[in-house]
Amino acid sequence: MYRSAKVMAVVVVAVLGFVGCGPAVDDGSGGDVGQVTGEAKAVNPTGKNIGTLLNTSRHDRSKIAYHNGPVLTGPQNLYFIWYGNWAGDSGTQNILGELAATLGNTPYMQINSRYTDGSGRPASAGMVYAGGVTDSTYAHGSSLSDADIVAVISDQILSFALPQDPQGIYVVVASADVTATSGFCSSYCGQHNSALVNGGQLRYVFLGHANRCLSACAPQTLSPNGNAAADGMASTLAGELSDTVTDPALTSWYDRDGFENADKCAWTFGTTYAAANGAQANIHLGTRDFLLQRNFWPTSRGGVCVMNQTQALAAISNGDDILSF
């Protein structure tokens, strides 16, 4: 989540402070939360400065509400722009590329179909990996403003390297020597927004490289694919894509504190299993295991953080979706 006014995140920090995550605990939302090793977190992977307060604060106890904006319907085409120096880091590209190619229409993404627009049309669960380009020119430097991120996308469209696609989500992935001035590593690990690009309104995600702040943006040092940074980025990306389809213009689905659906479950993973290398994982996609943050399944009584409908129904049956605020 990346609501337009970043001051909002600063206010939350002033009131609540930074809270590290440490090992996850049972949060009463359907299944034991896996014990994920790793350093304490000081940032939230979806644009908020509040660490993992979802397990200890009222933010996961408030209902999510519709604010009359659009949701993204129909299959969404994912276009990757690999910005910076990617020589020698093909592993990150392969891991994120396979995630993008296998995530669409999974039970995990179908959680987003619980969120509808004013006409009752559900947010899309469909994602199609539509390809990517590498921009190694550093045309906008190695410290990107929000305007620079939009310009990176515009450059690729104007040069016809990528199409201007109204069904597209443009993912700008920064190499480890690139940062973002709006708060990467200090306030977020990834963000989403929309912008007018060459006369058309397009949705985008900025995904910073977790190697710049591995202790903040990766949930475990031993990861399912043997690449802690890439696996951490995979979880961040999954959350940002969910927030993008349910709240593309930052005017649709969020709770009273501004948390979108994936934000409400950031840094929680549910029941996990051991991958082949001993790392913790909670979903198998394509040929890989991943540890992805959960998503919020809304109900009339509140909602619950889950990975799929089966977990949601079990949690609802137990009354775990009843929120106290």
Backbone hydrogen bonds in HBPLUS format (Angstrom, degrees):
<---DONOR---> <-ACCEPTOR-->    atom                        ^
c    i                          cat <-CA-CA->   ^        H-A-AA   ^      H-
h    n   atom  resd res      DA  || num        DHA   H-A  angle D-A-AA Bond
n    s   type  num  typ     dist DA aas  dist angle  dist       angle   num
A0008-MET N   A0005-ALA O   3.21 MM   3  5.91 153.1  2.29 114.4 119.7     1
A0009-ALA N   A0006-LYS O   3.11 MM   3  5.54 129.3  2.38 107.6 118.2     2
A0010-VAL N   A0007-VAL O   3.03 MM   3  5.06 115.4  2.46  96.4 112.4     3
A0011-VAL N   A0007-VAL O   2.97 MM   4  6.31 153.7  2.04 155.6 162.8     4
A0012-VAL N   A0008-MET O   3.14 MM   4  6.45 158.3  2.19 148.0 153.0     5
A0013-VAL N   A0009-ALA O   3.11 MM   4  6.39 157.4  2.16 147.3 152.9     6
A0014-ALA N   A0010-VAL O   2.99 MM   4  6.25 154.3  2.05 147.2 154.3     7
A0015-VAL N   A0011-VAL O   3.18 MM   4  6.46 143.9  2.31 146.9 155.4     8
A0016-LEU N   A0012-VAL O   2.87 MM   4  5.97 169.2  1.88 158.1 161.5     9
A0017-GLY N   A0013-VAL O   2.66 MM   4  4.59 145.0  1.77 125.0 135.8    10
A0034-GLY N   A0270-GLY O   2.68 MM 236  5.88 148.7  1.77 152.2 145.3    11
A0044-ASN N   A0048-LYS O   3.10 MM   4  5.23 146.9  2.22 175.8 167.7    12
A0053-LEU N   A0050-ILE O   3.29 MM   3  6.11 151.0  2.38 141.7 148.9    13
A0055-ASN N   A0052-THR O   3.40 MM   3  6.51 170.6  2.41 129.9 128.6    14
A0056-THR N   A0053-LEU O   2.92 MM   3  5.03 145.9  2.04 105.1 115.8    15
A0057-SER N   A0053-LEU O   2.73 MM   4  5.30 131.6  1.96 169.0 163.5    16
A0061-ARG N   A0058-ARG O   2.84 MM   3  4.90 155.5  1.90 108.7 115.5    17
A0325-PHE N   A0061-ARG O   3.01 MM 264  5.51 138.6  2.19 161.7 158.1    18
A0065-ALA N   A0254-TYR O   3.12 MM 189  5.64 169.5  2.13 119.2 122.5    19
A0254-TYR N   A0065-ALA O   3.17 MM 189  5.64 156.6  2.23 156.5 159.0    20
A0067-HIS N   A0252-SER O   2.63 MM 185  4.69 142.4  1.76 132.3 145.4    21
A0069-GLY N   A0251-THR O   2.99 MM 182  4.75 115.7  2.42 131.0 132.3    22
A0072-LEU N   A0245-VAL O   2.91 MM 173  4.78 166.0  1.93 138.6 143.4    23
A0124-SER N   A0072-LEU O   2.73 MM  52  5.93 153.9  1.80 168.5 165.6    24
A0076-GLN N   A0126-GLY O   3.00 MM  50  6.04 164.9  2.02 129.1 132.7    25
A0128-VAL N   A0076-GLN O   2.85 MM  52  6.09 156.7  1.90 159.8 159.5    26
A0077-ASN N   A0167-GLN O   2.80 MM  90  5.99 160.9  1.83 149.7 155.2    27
A0169-ILE N   A0077-ASN O   2.78 MM  92  6.01 155.8  1.84 158.1 157.6    28
A0078-LEU N   A0128-VAL O   2.73 MM  50  5.89 173.7  1.74 162.1 163.7    29
A0130-ALA N   A0078-LEU O   2.87 MM  52  5.32 153.0  1.94 137.5 145.5    30
A0079-TYR N   A0169-ILE O   3.00 MM  90  6.25 165.7  2.02 152.7 156.6    31
A0171-VAL N   A0079-TYR O   2.73 MM  92  5.97 168.4  1.74 163.0 167.2    32
A0080-PHE N   A0131-GLY O   3.01 MM  51  6.37 164.1  2.04 144.6 149.1    33
A0133-VAL N   A0080-PHE O   2.92 MM  53  6.41 147.8  2.02 153.7 160.4    34
A0081-ILE N   A0171-VAL O   2.82 MM  90  6.05 162.1  1.85 156.7 154.6    35
A0173-VAL N   A0081-ILE O   2.90 MM  92  6.07 161.6  1.93 150.9 157.0    36
A0082-TRP N   A0133-VAL O   2.84 MM  51  6.18 166.0  1.86 163.1 164.6    37
A0135-ASP N   A0082-TRP O   2.88 MM  53  5.96 163.0  1.91 139.1 144.2    38
A0083-TYR N   A0173-VAL O   2.86 MM  90  5.95 148.4  1.96 149.9 159.8    39
A0175-SER N   A0083-TYR O   2.95 MM  92  6.22 138.2  2.12 168.9 175.5    40
A0084-GLY N   A0135-ASP O   2.87 MM  51  6.13 167.0  1.88 153.1 151.3    41
A0089-ASP N   A0086-TRP O   3.14 MM   3  5.28 162.0  2.17 127.3 125.0    42
A0094-ASN N   A0090-SER O   2.82 MM   4  6.04 158.2  1.86 154.3 160.0    43
A0095-ILE N   A0091-GLY O   2.99 MM   4  6.16 163.9  2.01 151.6 155.5    44
A0096-LEU N   A0092-THR O   3.01 MM   4  6.14 175.3  2.02 156.9 158.3    45
A0097-GLY N   A0093-GLN O   2.85 MM   4  5.76 149.4  1.94 140.4 150.2    46
A0098-GLU N   A0094-ASN O   2.92 MM   4  6.04 156.2  1.98 145.2 150.7    47
A0099-LEU N   A0095-ILE O   3.06 MM   4  6.29 153.7  2.13 143.3 150.8    48
A0100-ALA N   A0096-LEU O   2.96 MM   4  6.18 163.7  1.99 147.8 151.7    49
A0101-ALA N   A0097-GLY O   2.99 MM   4  6.19 145.3  2.12 141.3 150.9    50
A0102-THR N   A0098-GLU O   3.11 MM   4  6.16 128.5  2.38 141.7 152.7    51
A0102-THR N   A0099-LEU O   3.19 MM   3  5.35 143.5  2.33 101.8 111.9    52
A0103-LEU N   A0099-LEU O   2.97 MM   4  5.72 130.9  2.22 156.4 164.4    53
A0106-THR N   A0103-LEU O   3.37 MM   3  5.93 150.1  2.46 137.9 134.5    54
A0105-ASN N   A0125-ALA O   2.73 MM  20  4.97 173.6  1.74 137.3 135.6    55
A0110-GLN N   A0106-THR O   2.92 MM   4  6.15 145.0  2.04 153.5 164.8    56
A0111-ILE N   A0108-TYR O   3.38 MM   3  5.86 161.6  2.42 106.9 112.2    57
A0112-ASN N   A0109-MET O   3.03 MM   3  5.80 150.0  2.12 118.9 124.8    58
A0113-SER N   A0110-GLN O   3.07 MM   3  5.33 149.6  2.16 104.9 113.7    59
A0114-ARG N   A0111-ILE O   3.07 MM   3  5.81 165.7  2.09 120.6 124.5    60
A0115-TYR N   A0112-ASN O   3.06 MM   3  5.72 166.2  2.08 118.6 122.3    61
A0123-ALA N   A0115-TYR O   2.73 MM   8  5.69 147.3  1.83 166.4 171.5    62
A0117-ASP N   A0121-ARG O   2.93 MM   4  5.47 144.6  2.06 138.5 147.6    63
A0120-GLY N   A0117-ASP O   2.96 MM   3  5.26 164.0  1.99 115.4 119.2    64
A0141-GLY N   A0138-TYR O   2.95 MM   3  4.87 165.4  1.97 113.1 112.6    65
A0179-THR N   A0142-SER O   2.93 MM  37  6.25 160.2  1.96 148.4 152.4    66
A0144-LEU N   A0179-THR O   2.91 MM  35  6.19 167.5  1.93 144.8 140.7    67
A0181-THR N   A0144-LEU O   2.80 MM  37  5.85 151.4  1.88 134.8 144.1    68
A0148-ASP N   A0145-SER O   3.05 MM   3  4.94 118.4  2.44  91.9 107.5    69
A0149-ILE N   A0145-SER O   3.03 MM   4  6.40 153.5  2.10 151.5 157.9    70
A0150-VAL N   A0146-ASP O   3.19 MM   4  6.55 158.6  2.23 149.3 153.9    71
A0151-ALA N   A0147-ALA O   2.94 MM   4  6.18 150.8  2.03 142.0 150.9    72
A0152-VAL N   A0148-ASP O   2.82 MM   4  6.14 145.2  1.94 151.2 160.3    73
A0153-ILE N   A0149-ILE O   3.33 MM   4  6.69 152.5  2.41 143.6 149.3    74
A0154-SER N   A0150-VAL O   2.94 MM   4  6.26 162.9  1.97 150.3 155.6    75
A0155-ASP N   A0151-ALA O   2.86 MM   4  6.04 157.4  1.91 151.0 155.7    76
A0156-GLN N   A0153-ILE O   3.09 MM   3  5.42 119.5  2.48 103.7 117.3    77
A0157-ILE N   A0153-ILE O   3.15 MM   4  6.52 149.4  2.25 150.5 159.6    78
A0158-LEU N   A0154-SER O   2.84 MM   4  6.01 170.1  1.85 162.6 165.1    79
A0159-SER N   A0155-ASP O   3.04 MM   4  6.10 141.6  2.19 140.0 149.8    80
A0161-ALA N   A0156-GLN O   2.90 MM   5  5.11 130.5  2.15 155.2 165.9    81
A0162-LEU N   A0156-GLN O   3.08 MM   6  5.55 150.4  2.18 130.6 128.1    82
A0160-PHE N   A0157-ILE O   3.03 MM   3  5.00 158.4  2.08 104.5 110.5    83
A0168-GLY N   A0165-ASP O   2.88 MM   3  4.92 151.4  1.96 117.2 117.1    84
A0170-TYR N   A0203-ARG O   3.02 MM  33  6.39 168.2  2.03 146.7 146.3    85
A0205-VAL N   A0170-TYR O   2.83 MM  35  6.21 152.8  1.90 150.2 153.1    86
A0172-VAL N   A0205-VAL O   2.82 MM  33  6.14 159.2  1.87 176.0 171.8    87
A0207-LEU N   A0172-VAL O   2.86 MM  35  6.09 169.1  1.87 164.4 163.5    88
A0174-ALA N   A0207-LEU O   3.03 MM  33  6.35 160.7  2.07 154.2 159.6    89
A0178-VAL N   A0175-SER O   3.03 MM   3  5.60 157.9  2.08 127.0 127.2    90
A0183-GLY N   A0180-ALA O   3.41 MM   3  6.26 165.8  2.44 119.9 121.3    91
A0184-PHE N   A0180-ALA O   3.36 MM   4  5.32 153.0  2.44 133.6 140.6    92
A0186-SER N   A0183-GLY O   3.07 MM   3  5.19 141.0  2.23 114.1 125.5    93
A0187-SER N   A0183-GLY O   2.57 MM   4  4.74 161.6  1.60 156.0 150.9    94
A0188-TYR N   A0183-GLY O   3.12 MM   5  6.08 145.0  2.25 143.0 140.5    95
A0185-CYS N   A0188-TYR O   2.89 MM   3  5.66 157.9  1.94 164.6 163.4    96
A0208-GLY N   A0189-CYS O   3.38 MM  19  5.96 152.2  2.47 147.0 154.6    97
A0191-GLN N   A0206-PHE O   3.03 MM  15  5.36 155.2  2.09 146.8 154.3    98
A0206-PHE N   A0191-GLN O   2.85 MM  15  5.36 161.9  1.88 151.7 157.9    99
A0193-ASN N   A0204-TYR O   3.07 MM  11  5.71 155.9  2.13 153.6 157.1   100
A0204-TYR N   A0193-ASN O   2.96 MM  11  5.71 169.3  1.97 161.2 160.1   101
A0195-ALA N   A0202-LEU O   2.95 MM   7  5.61 155.3  2.02 156.5 164.5   102
A0202-LEU N   A0195-ALA O   2.90 MM   7  5.61 168.9  1.91 162.2 160.0   103
A0197-VAL N   A0200-GLY O   2.74 MM   3  5.28 165.5  1.76 156.8 151.7   104
A0200-GLY N   A0197-VAL O   3.04 MM   3  5.28 165.8  2.06 114.2 118.7   105
A0212-ARG N   A0209-HIS O   3.16 MM   3  6.13 172.4  2.16 127.2 129.5   106
A0213-CYS N   A0210-ALA O   3.01 MM   3  5.50 147.2  2.12 112.7 121.4   107
A0216-ALA N   A0213-CYS O   2.92 MM   3  5.49 144.5  2.05 114.8 125.3   108
A0217-CYS N   A0213-CYS O   3.01 MM   4  6.16 151.2  2.10 155.6 164.6   109
A0218-ALA N   A0214-LEU O   3.11 MM   4  5.46 125.7  2.41 147.0 145.8   110
A0226-GLY N   A0223-SER O   3.01 MM   3  5.18 166.6  2.03 117.4 119.2   111
A0231-ASP N   A0227-ASN O   2.90 MM   4  6.05 167.6  1.91 166.4 170.6   112
A0232-GLY N   A0228-ALA O   2.95 MM   4  5.98 151.5  2.03 140.6 148.4   113
A0233-MET N   A0229-ALA O   2.89 MM   4  6.14 155.0  1.95 149.8 157.2   114
A0234-ALA N   A0230-ALA O   2.88 MM   4  6.12 140.6  2.04 141.4 152.4   115
A0235-SER N   A0231-ASP O   3.30 MM   4  6.61 153.6  2.37 143.2 147.6   116
A0236-THR N   A0232-GLY O   3.15 MM   4  6.46 162.5  2.18 148.5 153.2   117
A0237-LEU N   A0233-MET O   2.81 MM   4  5.98 163.7  1.84 151.4 155.9   118
A0238-ALA N   A0234-ALA O   2.98 MM   4  6.18 161.0  2.01 148.6 153.2   119
A0239-GLY N   A0235-SER O   3.17 MM   4  6.43 160.6  2.21 148.9 153.3   120
A0240-GLU N   A0236-THR O   2.96 MM   4  6.24 159.7  2.00 153.1 159.2   121
A0241-LEU N   A0237-LEU O   2.89 MM   4  6.08 158.2  1.94 157.2 162.2   122
A0242-SER N   A0238-ALA O   3.17 MM   4  6.37 154.8  2.24 143.4 149.7   123
A0243-ASP N   A0239-GLY O   3.00 MM   4  6.28 163.2  2.03 151.5 156.0   124
A0244-THR N   A0240-GLU O   2.87 MM   4  6.01 145.9  1.99 141.5 151.5   125
A0245-VAL N   A0241-LEU O   3.16 MM   4  6.42 157.8  2.22 149.4 152.3   126
A0246-THR N   A0242-SER O   3.26 MM   4  6.43 150.3  2.36 147.3 155.1   127
A0247-ASP N   A0243-ASP O   2.87 MM   4  5.64 136.4  2.06 143.1 152.7   128
A0250-LEU N   A0247-ASP O   3.26 MM   3  5.14 163.2  2.29 104.9 109.6   129
A0255-ASP N   A0259-PHE O   2.83 MM   4  5.27 149.0  1.92 134.7 142.6   130
A0258-GLY N   A0255-ASP O   2.91 MM   3  5.26 165.6  1.93 118.3 121.6   131
A0264-LYS N   A0260-GLU O   3.19 MM   4  6.46 146.2  2.31 155.2 162.5   132
A0265-CYS N   A0262-ALA O   3.04 MM   3  5.41 157.0  2.09 110.2 117.5   133
A0266-ALA N   A0263-ASP O   3.24 MM   3  5.15 172.7  2.24 106.8 109.0   134
A0268-THR N   A0265-CYS O   3.07 MM   3  5.63 141.6  2.23 144.4 139.8   135
A0294-ARG N   A0268-THR O   2.96 MM  26  6.04 154.7  2.03 158.3 161.2   136
A0273-TYR N   A0281-ALA O   2.78 MM   8  5.43 155.0  1.84 154.4 163.0   137
A0281-ALA N   A0273-TYR O   2.87 MM   8  5.43 147.9  1.97 155.3 164.8   138
A0275-ALA N   A0279-ALA O   2.72 MM   4  5.32 171.3  1.72 164.2 166.9   139
A0278-GLY N   A0275-ALA O   2.89 MM   3  5.16 163.4  1.92 115.7 120.1   140
A0282-ASN N   A0290-PHE O   2.86 MM   8  6.27 163.7  1.89 149.4 150.2   141
A0283-ILE N   A0290-PHE O   3.21 MM   7  5.46 141.0  2.37 157.7 155.6   142
A0290-PHE N   A0283-ILE O   2.84 MM   7  5.46 157.9  1.88 166.2 170.2   143
A0285-LEU N   A0288-ARG O   2.85 MM   3  5.52 151.2  1.94 163.2 171.1   144
A0288-ARG N   A0285-LEU O   2.96 MM   3  5.52 161.9  1.99 140.8 139.9   145
A0295-ASN N   A0306-VAL O   2.99 MM  11  5.65 171.5  2.00 160.7 158.6   146
A0306-VAL N   A0295-ASN O   2.90 MM  11  5.65 161.6  1.94 164.1 163.6   147
A0297-TRP N   A0304-VAL O   2.78 MM   7  5.29 177.4  1.78 157.6 156.9   148
A0304-VAL N   A0297-TRP O   2.97 MM   7  5.29 145.8  2.09 133.8 143.9   149
A0299-THR N   A0302-GLY O   3.12 MM   3  5.06 168.6  2.14 109.6 110.6   150
A0302-GLY N   A0299-THR O   3.11 MM   3  5.06 148.0  2.22  98.4 108.0   151
A0323-LEU N   A0301-ARG O   3.29 MM  22  6.54 172.0  2.29 143.5 141.9   152
A0303-GLY N   A0321-ASP O   2.99 MM  18  4.44 154.5  2.05 128.4 133.2   153
A0312-ALA N   A0308-ASN O   3.14 MM   4  6.42 151.7  2.22 142.7 151.3   154
A0312-ALA N   A0309-GLN O   2.98 MM   3  4.83 110.5  2.47  91.1 108.7   155
A0313-LEU N   A0309-GLN O   2.84 MM   4  6.11 164.1  1.87 165.7 166.7   156
A0314-ALA N   A0310-THR O   3.17 MM   4  6.36 157.8  2.22 145.5 151.4   157
A0315-ALA N   A0311-GLN O   2.97 MM   4  6.15 157.2  2.02 147.2 153.5   158
A0316-ILE N   A0312-ALA O   2.84 MM   4  6.05 159.5  1.88 154.7 160.7   159
A0317-SER N   A0313-LEU O   2.96 MM   4  6.07 157.3  2.01 143.1 149.1   160
A0318-ASN N   A0314-ALA O   3.15 MM   4  6.38 140.4  2.31 137.7 147.6   161
A0318-ASN N   A0315-ALA O   3.15 MM   3  5.09 124.8  2.47  92.2 106.2   162
A0320-ASP N   A0315-ALA O   2.86 MM   5  5.16 151.8  1.94 159.5 152.2   163
A0319-GLY N   A0316-ILE O   2.93 MM   3  4.93 151.6  2.01 101.3 110.5   164
A0322-ILE N   A0319-GLY O   3.39 MM   3  5.89 167.6  2.40 114.9 116.7   165
